[in-house]
Amino acid sequence: MGWEQAALWGLAGGLATGLLSLTAAVIAADYQWPWTRRQLGPRLFVVAGGLLLGALVAAAAHGQMSGGWPAFVMGAGAPATIRGLLAGLEVETPGEQPSPSTSHLPASAQHPAASREPRDGGVSEGTG
């Protein structure tokens, strides 16, 4: 598969993710548009960013793909994957006072979700 075709499939995957996100936002807003006129620009930027990420990721991996489906899936997953990779990064502005550090706390206190026990009927790793 050529990089152009992979990029188009990745673009389609990014579009699918954007449409799913928009659908969820409309449903959450009681079937109304979830923005005012001033807020449309940032939402379009986020959708365009997802499309670009989907196309770039699929084009970058075009040599390892044998068809459209892998490129589509890579394009659909690219925004969430990149978001997950960047979630742990902290950006500090020069001249800004550093925030209080939580490095003295145990990992479970720094990330409460990591220490949660499964709820009723949940599966827990390490039970053996």
CORGISUL-V986100 format. One record per residue. N is the residue number from 0. RES is the residue in one letter. OMEGA is omega in radians with two decimals (999 if undefined). NEAR is the number of other C-alpha atoms within 8 Angstrom. Layout:
n:res:omega:near
N:RES:OMEGA:NEAR
N:RES:OMEGA:NEAR
//
This chain:
n:res:omega:near
0:M:3.11:9
1:G:-3.10:7
2:W:3.13:11
3:E:3.14:7
4:Q:3.10:10
5:A:3.13:15
6:A:3.11:15
7:L:3.08:9
8:W:3.07:15
9:G:3.06:21
10:L:3.10:14
11:A:3.09:13
12:G:3.08:17
13:G:3.09:20
14:L:3.12:12
15:A:3.12:9
16:T:3.11:11
17:G:3.11:11
18:L:3.09:8
19:L:3.12:8
20:S:3.12:8
21:L:3.11:8
22:T:3.12:8
23:A:3.14:8
24:A:3.12:9
25:V:3.12:12
26:I:-3.14:9
27:A:3.13:7
28:A:3.11:9
29:D:3.08:6
30:Y:3.03:7
31:Q:3.04:7
32:W:-3.01:7
33:P:-3.13:7
34:W:2.98:7
35:T:-3.08:7
36:R:-3.12:5
37:R:-3.04:6
38:Q:-3.09:8
39:L:-3.12:9
40:G:3.12:7
41:P:3.11:7
42:R:3.09:8
43:L:3.09:8
44:F:3.14:8
45:V:3.12:8
46:V:3.13:10
47:A:3.09:8
48:G:3.09:8
49:G:3.10:14
50:L:-3.14:16
51:L:3.11:10
52:L:3.12:12
53:G:-3.14:20
54:A:-3.11:16
55:L:-3.12:10
56:V:-3.13:13
57:A:3.12:17
58:A:-3.14:13
59:A:-3.09:8
60:A:-3.03:8
61:H:-3.12:12
62:G:-3.12:8
63:Q:-3.07:5
64:M:-3.13:10
65:S:-3.12:6
66:G:-3.09:7
67:G:-3.07:10
68:W:3.12:7
69:P:3.13:9
70:A:3.11:16
71:F:-3.13:15
72:V:3.11:10
73:M:3.11:13
74:G:3.14:20
75:A:-3.10:15
76:G:-3.05:12
77:A:-3.12:13
78:P:-3.14:12
79:A:3.13:7
80:T:3.13:8
81:I:3.11:8
82:R:3.12:8
83:G:3.12:8
84:L:-3.09:7
85:L:-3.06:7
86:A:-3.10:6
87:G:-3.10:6
88:L:3.03:5
89:E:3.14:4
90:V:3.12:4
91:E:3.09:6
92:T:3.12:5
93:P:3.13:4
94:G:-3.13:4
95:E:3.10:6
96:Q:3.11:4
97:P:3.11:5
98:S:3.12:4
99:P:-3.09:4
100:S:3.07:5
101:T:-3.07:6
102:S:3.12:6
103:H:3.14:5
104:L:3.04:7
105:P:-3.09:7
106:A:-3.12:6
107:S:3.11:9
108:A:3.12:8
109:Q:-3.13:9
110:H:-3.06:8
111:P:-3.11:8
112:A:-3.10:6
113:A:-3.07:6
114:S:-3.10:8
115:R:3.06:6
116:E:3.09:5
117:P:3.11:8
118:R:-3.10:5
119:D:3.09:4
120:G:-3.11:5
121:G:3.11:6
122:V:-3.13:5
123:S:3.08:7
124:E:3.06:4
125:G:3.08:4
126:T:-3.04:4
127:G:999:2
//
